[in-house]
Amino acid sequence: GVGPKTAEKMCRLGIDTGADLRAQSLEFLRHNFGSSAEYYFNLARGICHRQVRADRPYKSVSAEDTFLDDLREEAALVAELERIGRHVWQRIEAKQLAGRTVTLKVKYQDFRIVTRARSLDRTVSDADEFVGIGTALLGGLLPVPKGVRLLGLGLSNLREPGAVAPAPRELELPL
C-alpha cells in the first residue's frame, strides 16, 4: 500500500515486512514519514478508519473452489467448472447483472495460477453460454500438466440489464 519511493525509504530503514512496520513506534514513524506516520502505524495493526461502502457497483461476480484432492481428469475438471459456473450464474441473475467478459482461474498443485479470459462484443446471454465459454477456456489448458487444486469462474465488464453499452471504438490504422 505504499509507493516506490516510500518502499525504498522503508527498506533503507530496515522495514521490509508488515511485521517490521508493526515493530516501529509511532514516534519513529512520525520522525521518518511525517503526516503519513499514523496511517502506516494503524495499517500495520489492522486499523483502518475508511468508511465501508456496501453500495458500490459490482465490478465482477465470481466463485472459486479449492479441492481436497487435486483434479487431473478432463471430465472431473469440466464437472466442477459446470458446478461453479451455475452457482455464479445464480448470483448474477439474483443481482440482475449482465457482463461481457468470462474469466477462468486455475491454480495448479505447485500453486502456479493461470487465468484466461474471453470478452464478447455483447453481454453473455445465459448460464449455458457462460459455462460454455469457461469450458472452452479450460479446454485450451488441457491436458493439465499437473494436478489442479483450484478452479474459478467469473463474469466482469458488468452493467445492469437494459443499460446501453458504449459503442465499440474503431482504431484508424495507417495504410
Buried (B, 14 or more C-beta within 10 A) or exposed (E): EBEEEBEEBBEEBEBEEEEBBBEBEEEBBBEBBEEBBBBBBEBBEEEEEEEEEEEEEBEBBBBBBEBEEBBBEBEEBBEBBBBBBBBBBEBBBEEEBBBBBBBBBBBBBEEEEEEBBBEBEEBBEEBEBBBBBBBEBBEEBEEBEEEBBBBBBBBBBBBEEEEEEEEEEEEEEEE
